[in-house]
Amino acid sequence: MRGNGDDPLEDFPLGDGTADTTATVVCPYCGEENEIAVDPGGGDAQDYIEDCQVCCRPWRVLVSYDDTGAVDVQLEAADDA
C-alpha cells in the first residue's frame, strides 16, 4: 500500500528511487572509456580495486550515492605493489 509512509522509496525526492547500476569512467593510465557495474547494495560509500578493461592496470574506485540514487564514481591510479 503506497502513501502510508512505510515505503522507503517514498523518501526519494526525485525520480522513482531507482539507483544507478552502471557508470562510464576514463582509465587514469590509458585514457580509454570503460563502463563498469556499480552496486547500490554495497552501501552509500564504497572503495575497491578494479582493473581497466583495456590496459588491465588497476584502479582504486570510489563510489558514492546521493539521496536520489545517482552515483558518483571517482578513479585513482592504484599502486602496483
Beta strands, then each sheet from edge to edge (+ up, - down):
strand 1: 22-26
strand 2: 33-37
strand 3: 45-51
strand 4: 58-65
strand 5: 71-77
sheet 1: 1+ 2-
sheet 2: 3+ 4- 5+
end
